């Protein structure tokens, strides 16, 4: 094991934070046994409903130039984590279970916002905010290019969320995937989850 490497099966910061969130709110949660095939990290039970969760953390900044100046494309950090988590959530989704991906921002501590704000999640999931002009006048807006979630793309994700450290523990904001193969049962989730459910009318102009 190299210098600074985690021991085999050691939990990282995001996993420990998520487990603490579950304990603090009395959620029924258990790690998923690992095997040769990719699987989600955890499953949660809400009454009769089971939801699988994959946890990812942002550990390096995107878009640093030679002068050390940060620049980025809105949503890129979230897009990258969606791409990384696809295989982990597919096995549970194909078995008929809803899944969520939670992203923890280690780069921007203690703020945990640069690259993981509300507009970053919506842009990564549904496309960049785009203005429609007709004869030089604004005629509407929609989510356009760079969408990772579409009716025929990444339907294994039921929701993508922000796992954020707080003074009292942690909080979770979930952004619904309108194209999910298996919908997250938001009606049975406890109030410790903040849920954002986009309007379908603002999505779809891919």
Buried (B, 14 or more C-beta within 10 A) or exposed (E): EEEEEEEEEEBBBBBBBBBEBBEEBEBEBEBBEEEEEBBBBBBBEBEEBBBBBBBBBBEEEBEEEEEEEEEBBBBBBBBBBBEEBBEBBBBBBEEEBBBBBBBBBBBBEEEBEBBBBEEBBBBBBBBBBEEEEEEEEEEEEBBBEBBBBBEEEBBBBBBBBBBBBEEEEBBBBBBBBBBBBBEBBBEEBEEBBEBBEBEEEBBBBB
